[in-house]
Amino acid sequence: MNIRIGHLYPDLLNLYGDRGNIRCMMKRLSWRGIDAELVEYKLNDKVNFNDCDIFLLGGGSDREQKLVCKELSSIKKDFKKYVEDMGVVIAICGGYQLLGAYYQMDDESVEGLELVDLYTVQGEGRLIGNITIKSDLFDMPITGFENHGGRTTLGEGVTPLGKVVNGFGNDGNSGYEGVIYKNVIGTYLHGPLLPKNPQVCDYILAKSLSKKYGKDIILDPLDDSAEDRANNYSQALN
Amino acid sequence: MSLRKTLAILLSKIINRISILLGKQGVTFCGKLALKLCPDILRDLSSQVREGIFVTCGTNGKTTTNNMLNSFLKSEGKKTVCNMTGSNMLNGVVAAFVLSASLGGKLDADYAVIEIDEASTLRVFPHFKPDYMLLTNLFRDQLDRYGEIDITIDILLRALELCPDCKIIANADDVLCASLAKKSGHDFITFGINEPCKANPASTSEIREGAFCQFCGERLDYDFYHFSQLGSYHCPKCGYKRPLINYNATDISLKNGLSFKVVGSDNNERALSSNYRGFYNIYNILAAFSAASETGLELKNIDAILKSFKPENGRMESFKIGECNVLLNLAKNPAGFNQNISAVMEDDSPKDLVVVINDNAQDGKDISWLWDVDFERFSGANVKSIIVSGLRAYDMELRFKYSDIKAKAVINIEDGIKELLTGHTNNLYVLVNYTALYNTRKWLKSMED
């Protein structure tokens, strides 16, 4: 078996250790004997959504996000089709904001990909700190770090990724964090997200393999004792 | 002269003395107290500096560069004020001036040589207007404190507006520094390394800042990189390019310390050699040399300084504990860490390694940057065993696990180092981030005695 991971615009959206998310997916595939391949799409590269089984959209600074925004309008339609066909996407921080309709900043508005029904508005001050959330999908709490000026609001009936245990989450008020829509996960958590939250990583990998090979695929268990230690430690932080 | 001023100076000196006796860091508290008692004290004392005020800013190399510049000026017989310990926020800067002043409130100094935390420039410059700003480099660092690197640039630009006559001495190879100097509209001169350096092949997978033109947003073309984003760049759209280098380092050798030639834009040549290690230190020496040259001093004594330099403050500082040679170095962000890894790899003999990662406020509470460091390179560095330590030891253990490198987590730093001091290679590298530095250094020093 083999999985191709597409990293969208790593030259612009790479603010919070997103290479760690890529590395985590690649290693957890190869440790199970599954071939993993990385495709990096830089600004102005043509993206063919049939070429990859997972796409990662990371976080960049507000300025960099504005630069990416122009590029996004050209891939919007194909990306939408990929998502509706149950394609797997993991979007972190700035990438999460770009999943929605728009990101309204003080001086201007960045148009989003409109893949998921959500929108983001810049608020007073940044929401910064360690964060732990609980998702019904996983026994292990999901833990990491958040740092965002935007406040994200989910549309009616859109499912958040989890409930905030400690930290701010989507907007600092709702008590919810992130989004899950079909096989798209969006979240403000970096740290990076996947190494300390191996259940989230394996969920993404299993979804992509199952879709690609047309059957339910159960991944072999790995020794996650180091991951558990780091997860437990991070949970205890505020 | 006011009583408050005398009281501020007197109390600061007493507190500093007590702190030293107790083996504690009391410098920032002195500054805080002095400013509280006499809010005008920094403005007053700095106005007494006779010839010029240098400030050093930039992500990496501030302390090394600033202290070196200070030594250069002192070697020419100049009297200086310098925050040598690296306390570089407003209170630390105040303390440096107050502790150098007489009880009568007089400061006897030709130059002030002050490193300032970038975010603190806006708080310091209302008190004095520097004559020169030395800009070493801008890398991602402590993102949760600064928000983003764009914010740091914005702060520096606003701070520079407060001192329109300040001349900038900028790293030409760093597009972020050079663009900032140009954007500010200030007079500036530059230092850099004009040609690719054979002795230092650049890593290809590093995270690089500022890949896009700061003026028009187009992707920059690079002819080559030295490391991180430092290199020769130009914008294919608006034509912005690396500025002419006023102080250029050539003929670089990394064997037995560092040696190179500085060629000035006036074609004057000066050979420099030092017992520093690590390619990045070329930039630090070059920066200090460029700044010192701007004073017009002859700099006839700096060769001796560079050759006899004994690193302190945990920057490539060596200790001998029993049979074991220990080299301590600060590494607090991806660019610094990648350069540290290069420096470790310059030594090809067998070695052991301790990596200490804390996440206190001064370190940055967000440790995701660990994944932007090319730790994978340690697998080719003849490293026999690795211990990870500090508050975020488990994150570091995980980082090594995903590089297929075996590392053991020992949370307590002293216990971690002790495990590798005996019965191993007797060649131990200890890489620590910011808040782990002071205590680790103190402990290593105590073990030496």
Interface residues (C-beta under 8 A of the other chain):
Chain A: D11 L12 N14 L15 Y16 G17 D18 R19 G20 R23 C24 K27 K42 L43 N44 S61 D62 R63 E64 L67 R126 I128 G129 N130 G144 F145 N147 G149 H190 G191 P192 P195 K196 A226 E227 R229 A230 Y233 S234 L237
Chain B: R140 L143 D144 G147 E148 I149 D150 I207 A211 F212 G217 R219 D359 K365 D366 I367 S368 W369 L370 W371 D372 R392 Y394 D395 E397 L398 R399 K401 Y402 D404 A409
